[in-house]
Amino acid sequence: MEIIVETYVPHGEASSAELRVRPLPGQGLDPRLNVACSRSMRKQYPIGSLLRLTVKITYREGTPYLHASNASPVERVSIDEAKRFISVMFGPRPTETSSDEHNNDGTSDL
């Protein structure tokens, strides 16, 4: 499945990764799920980058997570492109706002 994800710094997570990837809200996935992808891919994009990525849902010891193959294409997208993609693929959000929806930490509430 193709989704929009963002890069972020994990705070308070049991992870040694300096930068993680998670899905944006509105795509039928819990935005707290992490995306397993290559470290080199994560390092290519700064905190708060929005990416279109192909993932599959996987379970490790009963815990769901998303996995992106190292061969999966990655496309950086703007906030407007991300909103449009999510709206077209998953339906419009109940409450839309026109303001810039990036947080101070570079992540998105989209």
Number of C-alpha atoms within 10 A of each C-alpha: 8 13 21 24 26 26 23 22 17 14 9 6 8 7 10 8 11 12 18 20 25 22 25 25 17 19 18 11 15 14 17 12 16 16 24 19 18 13 13 9 10 20 13 9 16 14 18 20 20 26 24 19 22 18 21 14 13 14 10 7 6 7 8 14 19 19 18 19 13 13 8 11 11 13 10 16 17 11 17 11 15 20 19 14 19 21 14 10 13 13 12 14 14 6 5 9 8 5 6 11 13 13 11 8 10 16 18 20 11 18
